[in-house]
Amino acid sequence: GFVQPWNSRSQERGTMASLDEAVSEETLRQSRLMKLEAMVQKRKSNFEYLRKLHTGDAFWLNAVLIGEAELCDYVRDVVPELRTTRFFYLALSLGKLLDMPAGAVTVEALWQLIQEYEYHFANSAMQMVRYTTARNSECVYPQLNPREEGEDEAAKANLYRFGNEVVYLHLQTPHVAFELDYREVLFSLCDVLSLLYNKFVDEEIWQNSAVFDMLVKADSRIKHHVINLLAKELTDLSTQILRNEFSALRAAN
């Protein structure tokens, strides 16, 4: 006679546990959504600000005017020549991702592209390390490889090698027969990044923790390669402008 009540209590506990789990998962999803929206808004502001700062008529941190003359000197004396090509390849490759549907497929492609970008511009020792872990491709175009059953998101994003060299799925590296203008390339990069981030506030991303985590990793690399790099140099430039202005004031007195 005591078996049935025990079963009822057991079922009740199981139901409560399932409800708690569902509530917890929904809380996590809502948390991811809020973080995602904040990240997208912040990055779009970052890219817009960096673009504005390179027009030659904007204030760094609302304090120091970076004029056309100072900006031209900075581009000529500080910006490495290779960076223009790097940013051109990145902007061109990111532009191709804009044609993809919003959601997991775009995040996966972005993470793949970042790995290829970092490999392409790494030193030879690092390239050798990355080459040894690359997956074999059946042809020179890795996108034509059949997808293996049961592949998870992390496994799909990896370097490919065909023959004795790494082949790219998303990185575009065309030969450029003319000189590129650094500022125009940077404007294009900021524009395409803003457009790309618009695609990330998508249910498929914040509903799926693996896809969300992949986007967070990709975002940290974009911050490293673009935002932090430029912010440090513009801070140094602004500091130098202030020093020059104080020196001029002291000399005038």
C-alpha positions as CSV (number, residue, x, y, z in Angstrom):
1,G,0.0,0.0,0.0
2,F,3.0,2.3,0.4
3,V,4.5,1.8,-3.1
4,Q,2.1,4.1,-4.9
5,P,2.6,7.2,-2.8
6,W,6.4,6.7,-3.0
7,N,6.1,6.6,-6.8
8,S,3.9,9.7,-6.8
9,R,6.5,11.6,-4.7
10,S,9.3,10.3,-6.9
11,Q,7.4,11.5,-10.0
12,E,6.8,14.9,-8.4
13,R,10.4,15.3,-7.6
14,G,11.3,14.4,-11.2
15,T,8.8,16.9,-12.6
16,M,10.1,19.6,-10.3
17,A,13.7,18.8,-11.3
18,S,12.7,19.0,-15.0
19,L,11.0,22.4,-14.4
20,D,14.1,23.7,-12.6
21,E,16.3,22.6,-15.4
22,A,14.0,24.2,-18.0
23,V,13.9,27.5,-16.1
24,S,17.7,27.4,-15.7
25,E,18.2,26.8,-19.4
26,E,15.8,29.6,-20.3
27,T,17.7,31.9,-18.0
28,L,21.0,31.0,-19.7
29,R,19.5,31.6,-23.1
30,Q,18.2,35.1,-22.0
31,S,21.6,35.9,-20.5
32,R,23.3,34.9,-23.8
33,L,20.8,37.1,-25.7
34,M,21.6,40.1,-23.5
35,K,25.3,39.6,-23.8
36,L,25.0,39.2,-27.6
37,E,23.0,42.4,-28.0
38,A,25.5,44.3,-25.9
39,M,28.5,42.9,-27.8
40,V,27.0,43.7,-31.2
41,Q,26.1,47.3,-30.1
42,K,29.6,47.9,-28.6
43,R,31.4,46.6,-31.6
44,K,29.4,48.6,-34.1
45,S,30.2,51.7,-32.0
46,N,33.9,50.7,-32.0
47,F,34.0,50.3,-35.8
48,E,32.1,53.6,-36.4
49,Y,34.5,55.5,-34.1
50,L,37.6,54.0,-35.6
51,R,36.3,55.0,-39.1
52,K,35.6,58.5,-37.9
53,L,39.0,58.9,-36.4
54,H,40.7,58.2,-39.7
55,T,38.8,61.0,-41.5
56,G,41.4,63.5,-40.2
57,D,38.9,65.6,-38.3
58,A,37.9,63.8,-35.1
59,F,38.8,63.8,-31.4
60,W,40.4,60.8,-29.7
61,L,38.5,60.2,-26.5
62,N,36.8,63.6,-27.0
63,A,40.1,65.2,-25.9
64,V,42.7,65.4,-28.7
65,L,42.0,66.5,-32.2
66,I,43.7,64.2,-34.7
67,G,44.0,66.4,-37.8
68,E,44.7,65.5,-41.4
69,A,48.4,66.4,-41.1
70,E,48.9,64.2,-38.0
71,L,47.0,61.4,-39.5
72,C,49.0,61.4,-42.7
73,D,52.3,61.4,-40.7
74,Y,50.9,58.5,-38.6
75,V,50.0,56.4,-41.7
76,R,53.3,57.1,-43.4
77,D,55.6,56.6,-40.3
78,V,53.8,54.1,-38.1
79,V,51.5,51.9,-40.1
80,P,53.4,48.9,-41.5
81,E,53.1,48.5,-45.2
82,L,51.9,44.9,-44.9
83,R,48.9,46.0,-42.8
84,T,47.1,47.5,-45.8
85,T,47.3,44.1,-47.5
86,R,46.2,42.3,-44.4
87,F,43.2,44.5,-43.8
88,F,42.3,44.3,-47.5
89,Y,42.3,40.5,-47.5
90,L,40.3,40.5,-44.3
91,A,37.7,43.0,-45.6
92,L,37.4,41.2,-48.9
93,S,36.9,37.8,-47.2
94,L,34.5,39.1,-44.6
95,G,32.4,40.7,-47.4
96,K,31.8,37.2,-48.8
97,L,30.3,36.1,-45.5
98,L,27.6,38.8,-45.8
99,D,25.9,36.7,-48.5
100,M,25.4,33.8,-46.0
101,P,22.2,33.4,-43.9
102,A,22.4,34.8,-40.4
103,G,23.0,32.3,-37.6
104,A,25.3,29.4,-37.0
105,V,26.6,29.1,-40.6
106,T,28.0,32.6,-40.5
107,V,29.6,32.2,-37.1
108,E,31.2,29.0,-38.2
109,A,32.5,30.6,-41.4
110,L,33.9,33.6,-39.4
111,W,35.8,31.4,-37.0
112,Q,37.2,29.4,-40.0
113,L,38.2,32.6,-41.7
114,I,40.0,33.9,-38.6
115,Q,42.0,30.8,-38.3
116,E,43.0,31.0,-42.0
117,Y,43.9,34.7,-41.6
118,E,46.1,34.1,-38.6
119,Y,47.8,31.2,-40.3
120,H,48.5,33.2,-43.5
121,F,50.2,36.0,-41.7
122,A,52.0,33.9,-39.0
123,N,55.7,33.3,-39.0
124,S,57.1,30.2,-40.6
125,A,57.5,28.4,-37.2
126,M,53.9,29.0,-36.2
127,Q,52.7,28.0,-39.7
128,M,54.5,24.7,-39.4
129,V,52.8,24.0,-36.1
130,R,49.4,24.8,-37.5
131,Y,50.1,22.8,-40.7
132,T,50.7,19.6,-38.7
133,T,47.3,19.9,-37.1
134,A,45.5,20.7,-40.4
135,R,42.9,18.2,-41.8
136,N,43.5,16.6,-45.1
137,S,41.4,17.9,-48.0
138,E,40.4,15.6,-50.9
139,C,40.9,18.5,-53.3
140,V,42.3,22.1,-53.5
141,Y,38.8,23.5,-52.7
142,P,38.0,22.3,-49.1
143,Q,34.4,23.4,-49.4
144,L,33.9,20.5,-51.8
145,N,34.8,17.9,-49.2
146,P,31.9,15.7,-48.0
147,R,30.9,16.6,-44.5
148,E,31.4,13.8,-42.0
149,E,28.5,12.5,-40.0
150,G,28.4,13.7,-36.4
151,E,30.8,16.6,-36.8
152,D,30.4,19.1,-34.1
153,E,30.8,22.9,-34.5
154,A,34.4,22.9,-33.3
155,A,35.5,20.1,-35.6
156,K,34.1,21.9,-38.7
157,A,36.3,24.9,-38.1
158,N,39.8,23.9,-38.9
159,L,42.6,24.5,-41.4
160,Y,42.8,22.2,-44.4
161,R,45.8,21.0,-46.3
162,F,46.0,19.6,-49.8
163,G,49.3,18.2,-51.0
164,N,52.0,20.1,-49.1
165,E,50.2,23.3,-48.4
166,V,47.3,24.8,-46.5
167,V,44.3,25.6,-48.6
168,Y,41.7,28.2,-47.7
169,L,38.0,27.8,-47.3
170,H,37.1,31.5,-46.8
171,L,40.3,33.6,-46.9
172,Q,40.7,35.5,-50.2
173,T,44.3,36.4,-51.1
174,P,44.2,37.9,-54.6
175,H,47.2,39.5,-56.2
176,V,46.8,43.3,-56.1
177,A,48.6,45.0,-59.0
178,F,48.2,48.5,-57.7
179,E,48.9,50.4,-54.5
180,L,46.2,50.3,-51.9
181,D,45.2,53.3,-49.9
182,Y,45.3,52.4,-46.2
183,R,42.6,54.7,-45.0
184,E,40.1,53.6,-47.8
185,V,40.9,49.9,-46.9
186,L,40.3,50.6,-43.2
187,F,37.0,52.4,-44.0
188,S,35.8,49.3,-46.0
189,L,36.9,47.0,-43.2
190,C,35.0,48.9,-40.5
191,D,31.9,49.1,-42.8
192,V,31.9,45.3,-43.6
193,L,32.5,44.4,-39.9
194,S,29.5,46.5,-38.9
195,L,27.3,44.8,-41.4
196,L,28.5,41.4,-40.4
197,Y,27.8,42.0,-36.7
198,N,24.2,42.9,-37.6
199,K,23.8,39.3,-38.6
200,F,24.7,38.0,-35.1
201,V,21.6,39.0,-33.2
202,D,20.0,35.8,-34.4
203,E,18.0,33.2,-32.4
204,E,20.1,30.4,-33.7
205,I,23.2,31.9,-32.0
206,W,21.9,32.8,-28.6
207,Q,19.8,29.6,-28.3
208,N,22.9,27.4,-28.9
209,S,25.7,27.7,-26.3
210,A,28.3,26.1,-28.6
211,V,27.6,28.6,-31.4
212,F,27.5,31.5,-28.9
213,D,30.9,30.5,-27.5
214,M,32.4,30.2,-30.9
215,L,31.2,33.8,-31.7
216,V,32.7,35.1,-28.4
217,K,36.1,33.5,-29.4
218,A,35.8,35.0,-32.9
219,D,35.0,38.4,-31.5
220,S,38.0,38.4,-29.2
221,R,40.3,37.8,-32.2
222,I,38.7,40.6,-34.1
223,K,39.2,42.8,-31.1
224,H,42.8,41.7,-31.0
225,H,43.6,42.1,-34.7
226,V,41.7,45.4,-35.4
227,I,40.4,47.3,-32.4
228,N,43.2,46.9,-29.8
229,L,45.9,47.4,-32.4
230,L,44.4,50.7,-33.7
231,A,43.5,51.9,-30.2
232,K,47.0,51.6,-29.0
233,E,48.5,53.4,-31.9
234,L,45.9,56.2,-31.8
235,T,46.5,56.6,-28.0
236,D,50.3,56.9,-28.7
237,L,49.6,59.4,-31.5
238,S,47.3,61.5,-29.3
239,T,49.9,61.6,-26.6
240,Q,52.5,62.8,-29.1
241,I,50.2,65.5,-30.3
242,L,49.6,66.8,-26.8
243,R,53.4,66.8,-26.1
244,N,53.9,68.8,-29.3
245,E,51.2,71.3,-28.3
246,F,52.7,71.8,-24.8
247,S,56.2,72.2,-26.2
248,A,54.8,74.9,-28.6
249,L,53.1,76.7,-25.7
250,R,56.3,76.6,-23.6
251,A,58.3,77.9,-26.5
252,A,55.8,80.7,-27.1
253,N,56.2,81.8,-23.5
